[in-house]
Amino acid sequence: MTSISIIGTGNMARAIGALAVAGGNKVEVIGRDQSKAADLAKALGGSATTGEFGAVPAGDIVIVAVLYAHVVPVVVRYGDALAGKVIVDISNPFNSAADGLAIPDDTSIAQEVAKAAPASASVVKAFNTIFGVVLAQGRPLDVFISGDDAQAKGAVAEFIESLKLRPLDVGGLKMAHWLEGTGLVVMGLASHGVGNYDFALGATVPG
Amino acid sequence: MTSISIIGTGNMARAIGALAVAGGNKVEVIGRDQSKAADLAKALGGSATTGEFGAVPAGDIVIVAVLYAHVVPVVVRYGDALAGKVIVDISNPFNSAADGLAIPDDTSIAQEVAKAAPASASVVKAFNTIFGVVLAQGRPLDVFISGDDAQAKGAVAEFIESLKLRPLDVGGLKMAHWLEGTGLVVMGLASHGVGNYDFALGATVPG
């Protein structure tokens, strides 16, 4: 059982929150719009609670599930309230054509979060290669993760396993740049090769 | 039936060549070392032939299966001999730590090949997210491809289908940069999350 806080009330927040409740985790939902957070917590059921935006989150793992441009500002706004937390960045900083990243080449949102967060916090990139609509179906997907802190990565992996998903480590936080790039490939597949949003990347040998 | 030429005699050349022969395609093997090319053509059996390095390749599709640093020099060396051909770049320009690309951020080996090739040639990125050892197993893997020329991409897709593999278009040639980055994620999975080379990325919804 992991205690998590989800900052955000969109599709990914809802999908992760639902799986987290089903997996027996303690879930806190936080939104800048308190009523939306309360609505989502109610919809999630279980023991889901609502937290106050900007206050110290109840969860040991804090999943920042907001649009990419808001991720670092949210972390900055929280400041020392995130001390000691494991911060999970799930964002996809796509440019408008979805063929490049809307951030400099030598970084990633996850790495920028690590710069902005308290030194005692750890950052893990996860979930960004999965569509919320697919995640919501509750199938056993692969979740690619990266991060520099092995203990934090282990905690996130354990949480992911509680969702009946398979965590797959791709390396250090620098790899978050390439996971964000892999997010672009997933989008490219959805709009070209596969042509829908009913799939996920997996590490398998079919056949 | 597609007529292809493979420049290179390594593991990927062998794996693609074997599947191509099994799929009923016409296969020419070309190597800077002519005897190695002849050995591979013999090993492939079927109607596989050996071509002369630098001469006009027999195949309509030319697969450049050499180490990444040699890809552009080979294309430059060929020059007009590649006029009208569909050039397939399968390379992975990894840095020594395999957490970044050994080329500038705004390009890819495939895009550099397009700059170096004759104007009448087309370039398609393909196969770089698959380990040769897995490809050699003959299982029905997903092959991610990108390119700007729809006709060339269609020809490569048809060839890939003859190998009993599934071609999945991720978009224009600019996406080759992110396919090369996805190659890094595959390597990261092999050395961390999966811990072996017995898998491939696929676009699936398991369960």
Contacts between the chains, C-beta under 8 A, distances in Angstrom:
chain1	res1	chain2	res2	distance
A	99	B	171	6.2
A	99	B	172	6.7
A	99	B	174	5.0
A	99	B	175	5.9
A	99	B	178	7.8
A	100	B	174	7.3
A	105	B	105	3.5
A	105	B	106	7.5
A	106	B	105	7.5
A	134	B	205	6.4
A	137	B	205	7.5
A	139	B	205	5.7
A	139	B	206	6.4
A	139	B	207	3.8
A	140	B	206	5.7
A	140	B	207	4.6
A	141	B	205	7.6
A	141	B	206	7.1
A	141	B	207	7.9
A	144	B	185	6.8
A	144	B	189	7.5
A	144	B	193	7.3
A	145	B	193	7.7
A	146	B	188	7.4
A	167	B	193	7.3
A	168	B	189	5.7
A	168	B	192	7.9
A	168	B	193	3.3
A	168	B	194	6.3
A	169	B	188	7.6
A	169	B	189	7.8
A	169	B	192	4.1
A	169	B	193	3.9
A	170	B	185	5.2
A	170	B	188	3.5
A	170	B	189	5.6
A	170	B	192	6.0
A	170	B	193	5.9
A	171	B	99	6.2
A	171	B	188	4.1
A	171	B	191	7.2
A	171	B	192	5.3
A	172	B	99	6.7
A	174	B	99	5.0
A	174	B	100	7.3
A	175	B	99	5.9
A	175	B	184	7.1
A	175	B	185	7.0
A	175	B	188	5.4
A	177	B	181	7.6
A	178	B	99	7.8
A	178	B	181	4.3
A	178	B	182	7.2
A	178	B	184	4.8
A	178	B	185	5.2
A	178	B	188	7.6
A	179	B	185	6.5
A	181	B	177	7.6
A	181	B	178	4.4
A	181	B	181	3.9
A	181	B	182	6.8
A	182	B	178	7.2
A	182	B	181	6.8
A	182	B	182	5.0
A	182	B	185	5.2
A	184	B	175	7.1
A	184	B	178	4.8
A	185	B	144	6.8
A	185	B	170	5.2
A	185	B	175	7.0
A	185	B	178	5.2
A	185	B	179	6.5
A	185	B	182	5.2
A	188	B	146	7.4
A	188	B	169	7.6
A	188	B	170	3.5
A	188	B	171	4.1
A	188	B	175	5.4
A	188	B	178	7.6
A	189	B	144	7.5
A	189	B	168	5.7
A	189	B	169	7.8
A	189	B	170	5.6
A	189	B	203	5.4
A	191	B	171	7.2
A	192	B	168	7.9
A	192	B	169	4.0
A	192	B	170	6.0
A	192	B	171	5.3
A	193	B	144	7.3
A	193	B	145	7.7
A	193	B	167	7.3
A	193	B	168	3.3
A	193	B	169	3.9
A	193	B	170	5.9
A	193	B	203	7.3
A	194	B	168	6.2
A	194	B	203	5.3
A	198	B	205	6.2
A	199	B	203	4.6
A	199	B	204	6.2
A	199	B	205	5.3
A	200	B	203	7.4
A	200	B	204	7.0
A	200	B	205	5.9
A	201	B	201	5.8
A	201	B	202	7.3
A	201	B	203	6.3
A	202	B	201	7.3
A	202	B	202	5.5
A	202	B	203	8.0
A	202	B	204	5.2
A	202	B	206	6.0
A	203	B	189	5.4
A	203	B	193	7.3
A	203	B	194	5.4
A	203	B	199	4.6
A	203	B	200	7.4
A	203	B	201	6.3
A	203	B	202	7.9
A	204	B	199	6.1
A	204	B	200	7.0
A	204	B	202	5.3
A	204	B	204	6.5
A	204	B	206	7.0
A	205	B	134	6.4
A	205	B	137	7.5
A	205	B	139	5.7
A	205	B	141	7.6
A	205	B	198	6.1
A	205	B	199	5.3
A	205	B	200	5.9
A	206	B	139	6.4
A	206	B	140	5.8
A	206	B	141	7.1
A	206	B	202	6.0
A	206	B	204	7.0
A	207	B	139	3.7
A	207	B	140	4.7
A	207	B	141	7.9
